[in-house]
Amino acid sequence: MWGPPDETLDARKHVDGAMNLLKLRYEDTCSPMSMSRPLHRINTESVLYQAFLLAMRKPFAPNFHVDEQFLDRSEHVLNARKLIDILSEGDSPVLGLPLPLYRLITDLIDVLNSPKHPTEAFLIRMREEMETWEGLVLVEDGGASFPLSMTSFHKDAVTLFVLGASLLLDYIAEFSLANHTLWPQVPRTTQNSWNPLHPTRSAPRWQVQRAFEILRRPAAYETWTRCFLGAWPMLILGYSVTSSEDISLIRRVLTQMVERMGYGEIQRILDDLEGVWTKRTEDIPRESVVMSAIERTCAV
């Protein structure tokens, strides 16, 4: 379903159907869905996971949106509306991550691809929510607010997803400000929305630096390259890196993941990023290349 032929199988129809079936179950007041049975929770989380995977796999050109009514009802039955105790890994056996974090990411993807400019109030609300997540996982002295029972891998996974979401919010804020200044009354289009082929800065972003601190730890690297959760953060980090050294690390991680798991979705991500990196190299003005060569020659 997620290998190379997935375009012909069209997983979206299957996931849409599963969401509709669960919505019917939610609406059956005579036999309400009870979370007292673990199987019910597994079923709900399984559909949520596939829906989020579809909604997140192409963040700059999404072709799937998670049904809002289904999300609302699922949050209710899973008791996942609050940020209190959401980091307990035992609470999300299939999702692997807190449901509110998944929802924050899909909300950001929707805004990033919306024809409307996000309002200042929306950006403030998103920044406040993001700062809450960052405060939970990115404490400098190592005193992040993780449960004592949480494994180091799960901590790393949540942290990398938060860093990816933080990068998305930065892109939204930066390009919203730039486009609103240049075209305040013009709806956003593919011409004036964020383009992953053109990074906004050459210096590494702080989120990338923090993510690489995790990926360069041998134990974390070894575990991460064997985990299906690793796909999405690597995609966002791959769009965000600019130096050849950073690109090499992302390429090495993804290649190792493909070799170890044979997961077609990760190969698709690697192919996508290779195209982005190649296009960026081709788009460097010839004059800049010549000047760089002259400067290096003069320095020698």
C-alpha positions, 0 to 999 in steps of 0.5 A: 500500500505504501510501496512504489505502486501506491499511486495506482492503488490510491490508498486515499480511498481506503482511508476515506472509507475507514474514516467514514465507517468509524464516523458511523460508529461514533454516531450510533448512540445505541451502541456508543464506542467504548474505549474500555476495550483495547481493540477499539482504541487500536482500530481508531489509532490505526485509521488515524495513523494512515490518515495522518500519513497521507496528509503529511507525506506531501507537505508542500503539495498535499492531496489528502485532508483528514476529515475534521469531524472524524478528528474531533470525535476521535480526540474525544473517544481517545481523550486526547484534547489536552496537553496534560500527560499526552507524552505517555508512550503507552497512551498511543500504541499505534500512533507512537506520538501524541495525537495533538502533535499530529493535528498541529502538523496537519493544521500547519500543512493546510495553512501553508497550502491555503490560498488565503494569507494567515491572519496575525491572530492565527500566527500568534495562536500557532506560535503560542502552541508551538512554544508549548511543545518546544518547552516540553522537549527542548529544554537546554539543560536536559530537563525536558518535561518527559515522563520518567517512564518514557524511553530515550527513543520516544523522547527523540521521536517526539523532539524530531517531530516538534522540530519539523513542525517548528520549521513549518511554522517558520516557513509560514510566518516568513513567507506570509510576511513577505507576500503580505508586504508585496501583495497584501490583497492578492490571494496566495498561489503557487507563484507566491507561496513557499517553494521548497526548491528555494531555501530562504537562508544559507545558514543552518536553522536552529531546528536543523542543528538541534535535530542533527545533535540527535541524529549524530548520536550513535545509539539514536542513529542506530535506532532511528534508522530502523523505525517507520516514524523516522520518515516525516522528520527526515523529509522536512529536515531534507527540505531545510538543509543547505550545506553538502555536509548536512545533505550527506547526513540526511541522505545517509540516514534515509539510505540506511532506513531503506536498506534496513526496512525496505519501506517504499515510502522512505525511498519515495522521500529520498527520491523527492529530496534528491530531486530538490537538492539537484534542482537547487544546485542547477539553479545557482546562477552561473555568475555566482559559480564563476565568482566563487571560483575566481575568489578561491583562485585569488585566495590561493 
